[in-house]
């Protein structure tokens, strides 16, 4: 992304208003154009890119909605804002929807507020251009990478219909083919992370489609490292000392972008983009925190964090060390209930303790007084009930209503002692 001055265009048929804007914003540091004719504005836009266009709503030759609709066709990335003197909220929102306008402002407008809105719009424009530049760099550095991914993932889409008949095994073998196409040193233990992911998904009782997207994201979360020149050997955070951290922190965006045009991976893209974010806001690339991060992203981040911390053989000492790290990460890096669930998965997987017997019951099998031994999640990954929740008649009825409304299967984890205590 260049450091060029942001370009802004104002369009209004009243020359006096344009002069007032020019007078009040002349020290903004923006390259500004002031145009009193919508057709002239379109001609200027065809000659060069503008980051932001602000137009009056009512103009004689073309209204603001029509103008900004044309702006979108010529320059889709340009941020479009309309100024209107109509206070009716419905008509203004209708204008936003019809014209694909980013925002509207009511006249008269205080100049400080206008400047704030413009700065926010230009920040969005900057982010859009930065991502495009990053994707362009990725394409140049990895000629043919996207073609290879699409070729392999075509096989994945053909297997989706077989998921209900043990399709996970087919998915694993298909992604094995994909990983062979990519630089092997980028990945630490993708299959092991995928295995932990599958076990955690089963432990949580997540919806099948949501679970599948989480699984895809787990296997593909690090492919963006291939696009970072000279960083092919990044296997641990310790190696970040001598590399460009800012570039490194963009790799989740690059990983997600590799799947942009491939159908069936919409949720997985979000999970990949957010998988290095942290509960306390210390992650990257966007410094998101708490509920701003999706459950799917937390799961991908959690299982890959555990996987990176294990040695190749998964020795007892290594597993115990990982569990200590996970304990520390509760409500720091990841939600405590998800961490508890993964600790249970790892303990059972590595035989650190005898696995408790869990009965998975449907709402019609539940009885008042039972206690959940696993947190319950919706089909979109939203936590419905926390581990340890005491079931009563009202809660059981609500769960039954949820199943009836969504037409989804719902299974709740009840320990053997709770299940037989009636």
N, C-alpha and C positions, 0 to 999 in steps of 0.2 A: 504494500500500500504506500503510495507516495505521500509526501508532506505538503501537497498543494493546498492552497487556500480553498475552503469549501465554497461552492458556487450556489447562489440562491437567486431565485427569480420571484418578483412580485408582479402580479397582474391585476390592474384595476382601471376602469375607464375614467375614474376621477383623478386627474393629474394632481390636484391639491393633496389628495391622500398619499399618492406616491412620493410627492416632495416631502411631506411630513415624515414618512417612513425613512426616507433617505437621510433626512436631517437628524433623526433620533437614533439611527443605527449605524451612522458613518464610522464609529469607532469599534465596531463589532469584530473586525478582523476577517470578515467574509467578503468574497467577490460577489457583489450584488448587481442585478439588472432590474430596472424598473420599466415595465411595459404597459402601455394603456390600450393595447389592441390584442385580443386573444389570438388572432391569426398570426400576428407578428411574433407572439410568444411561441407558438408552435414552430414557426420557421427558425427561430433562434435555437429551440431545443433540438431540431434536426441537425443543426450545425455543430452542436457541442453538448456534452453531458452537463446536467444540473443536478446537484444533490437534493435540492429542496425547491418546490414551487408552491407559493401561496397565492391563491386567487380569490377575488371577490366573487360572491354568488351571483348578483344581478348585474349583468352587462348587456348592452344592446345587441351586439353581433353574435354572441355565444355566451351562455351562462356558465358559471363556474363548474358545475357538475359535468357538463359536456366537455369543457376545456380539459379538466383533469382526467376525464375518461380517455381523451385523446393523448394526453401526456403519458398515461399508463401504457398505451399501445406503442408509443415511440420509445419510451424509456421506463420499463417496468420497475427498475430499482429506485427511481426518483421518489422521494417522500412527497406526498400530496396533501395539502391542507387548504380548506376553504374558509373564507370569512363571510359571515352572514349577519344581516341585521334582523333576521326573523328569530324571535325568541322561542318559537314553538319547537319543543324538543323533538317531537315525532317527525316534523318535516326536515329538521336538520339531520336526524339519524337516517331518514330515508335517503337524503342526499349522499350521506357517507356510504350507504349500502349500494346505491345505484351507480355511484361514480367510483367505487373502490377507493375511497379517500381514507387516508390514515386518521384524520382528525378534522374537527371543525371548531371555529372560534366565533364567539358572538361579539358584534360591534356595539358600542365602541369598546376597544380593548386597551388595557393599560400596557404601556410599552415594556415594562419589566416582565409581565406575564407572557407577552408575545415573545420576548427574547428567550425566556425559559423554555417555552414550547418549541421554539426553533432549535435551541441547543439539544433538546431531547431528540428531535427528529434527525438532526445531523449526526447524533451519536448512533442512531439506528442505521443510517446510511453508511457511516464509517464501518460498522460491524459487517454489513452486507458486503461491502467492497473488500474488506479484509479477508472474509471467508472465501470470496471468489478468487482473490489472489493466491490464497493458500491452496485451494483446489487446483488452480492452474499450475502452481509449483509442483504439487503432487503428481499431476498428470505428466509433467515434463520429466520428473525424476523416475517415474515408474511406468514407462511406456509399455502398454499392454496389460498392466495389472488389473484394471477394471474389466477388460475383456475376459481375462482368466477367471475372475471372481464370478462374472455373470454366467460364463460357461458352466462352471461347477454348480452354482446355485440353481441353475435350471433343473439339475437333477433333484435338488432338494424340493423344489416346488412339485415335482412329479411324485414325490414320496409323501407329501403332506396328507393325502387321502388315506394313507395306510397307517397313520399314527395310532389309531385305535387298536390295531393288530400288532402291537409291539414295534411301532415305527421308530422309536428312539434308537434302536440298534441300527436301522437303515440310515438314520440321520447321522449317527456317529461315523459310520463308514464313509458316507458322502463327504462329511467335513474333513475326514482324514485325507481324501483326495485333494480337497482344497488346500489344506495345510502343506501338503507335499509340493504344491505349486509355489508356495510362498517361502521366503527366506527362513529356514528353520530356526536360526539363532534368535529370532525375535520372540519366539514363544518359549516359555519355561516348561510348563506341563499342561498344555491345553486340554488334553483328555482327562487328566486327573481333576482339573478344575471343573470340567464338564460333569465328571462323576459326582463330585461334591455338590454341584448344582442340582443334579437330578435327585440326589438323596434329600437335599434340603427342601426341594419342591414337594417331594412326596411327604416329608415330615410336616410341612405346612398345609398340605392338602389344597394347593392352588388350582385354579381353573386350568384346563388342559391347554387352551390357546395362549393364555397369558404365560403359562409355564414354558411353552415351546419358544415364545419370543425371548424369555429370559435365558433359555438354553442356547439359542442362536447367539445372543449377545455375549454370553460367556465364552463361546468358542471363537468369536471374531473380535473381541474387545481390543486387541492390541495390533491389528493389522496396520493401523496408522503409523506405527513406528517405522515401517518400511519406507514411508514417505519422508522421513527426517534424515537428510543426508549425513552420513558419518555416525549415525546413532544405532547402527544395526546390532550392536552387542549389548544394548541396555537390558540388563536382567535384574537389577536391583536399584533401590533409591541411592545407594552409596555411590554409584557411578555418575550421579548427576552433578558432582562437584565441578567437573571440568567440561561441562557442556552447556549449551545455551538453554537454561531452564525455561525461559519464556517460550522458545520454540517447542521444547519438550511438552510443555503443558497444553499445547494445542492438539496433541496427537489423538485425544478422544474425539475431537471434532473431525479430524481427518479420517479416523476409523469409521465413524458414522457416515461420512460423506461417500465412502466407497460403496455404500448400499443405497444411495439416494434414488437411483432409477430402477431398483429391483423390487418388484411387487412382493407384498407379504412380509416386509421387514420394518413396517412403520414403528411399532412399539420397540423393537430391538434397537433401532437407530437412537431413540431417546435414551434407552438404558445404557447404550455404549457411550453416548455423549456425556452422561452424568455419572458414569461408574467410578470416577476418581474424585467426585465431590464427597464432602464429609459432613456429618451431622452437625458439627460445631462451626461449619463455615470455613474450615481451613483447607479444603480441597481445591480442585481445579477442573475445568477451565473457567468457570463462572463464579466461584466462591458461593455456591448455593448452600442452604442450610436447612435442617429439620424437614418440615413437610413440603418444602419446595423441591425436594428430591424424591423421585418415584420409588416405590417399593422394589420394582424390578431392578432399578439401578443400584439400590442398596444391596440386593442379593448378589448381583454380578460383582460389585466391588468387594463384598464380604468374602465370597468364595475364592476370588482371585487373590485377595490380600492373604488369606490363609494359605493358599497354594504357593505363593511367592515366598512365604516364610518357612515352609517345610523343606527339609533336605530331600534329595532325589529318592532315597529309600523309605522316607517316612518313618525314621527311627523313633523309638519311644521318647527319647530325650527331646527330639525335634518336635514331636506332637505336643508334649507337655509345655514346651516353650511357646508354641503357637497358641495354646489355650490360655496361657498367661497373658500373651499379647491381646488376645480376643477379650479377655476379662477387662483389660485396661481400656479397650476401645469402646466399651458400653457407653452409649449416650455421649461419646466424644466423636468417634468416627462413624459409628453405626447405631441404629436403635437397639436398645438393650434386649428386647424380645427376640429380634432376629439373631443377635449374637448368641443368646442362650440356645436357640434352636440349632445353630451350627455347631456349638460346643457339644450338644447332644448327638448330632450326626457324626462328628469326628470321634467322639468317645466310643460310639457303637462300631464305627467303621474300623477303628484301630484296636478294638477290644479292651479299652481302658476300664470299662465297667460293664456289668451285666445289663443288657438292654431291657428297659421296662416294657411290659406288654401293653400295647395300646389297642383299644377297640375303636374302630372308625364307624360311627353311627350316623344315620340320617335323622332329620328333625323328628320324624314320626316315631323313632325308636328312643328318643330322649325322655328322661323323667326328671321332675323337680328334685333338686338336691345334688344332681351330678355336677362335677367340677371339670372344666376344660383343662387338659394337660398340654394342649398346643394352642397357640393363638389362631384365631379363625380369620381368614382373609376372603374378600369378595373376589369375583372373577376378574376385576380390574386391579387387584393388588391392594385395595384399601382394607386396613385392619377393622374387622367388625367387632370382634371380642378378644380380649387379652387372655393370655394363659392365666389360669387360676380363677376365671369367672365362674360364679355360682349360678347354675341354671334354675329358673323358676318358671311357673306356668306362662306368665306374660312373655318372657324372653323366648321360650320354646314356640309360642304362638307366632311371634314376630319372625322367627327363623322359618317357620312353615310358610308364612305369607311371602317371605323373600323368595323361597324356592318356587312358589306358585307364580309369583310375578315375573321372575326372570327365566323360568323354565330350565334352570340349571340344577345339576346335582350338587348336593352339599353334604360333606362328611365332617363330623366333629370328633376330635381325638379325646377319648375318655379312658382313663387308666383302668386296669382290670379291677382294682379294689373299689373304685367308684362305680364301675359298671355293675358290680355284683352286690353292692351295699344295700340295695333295696330289699 
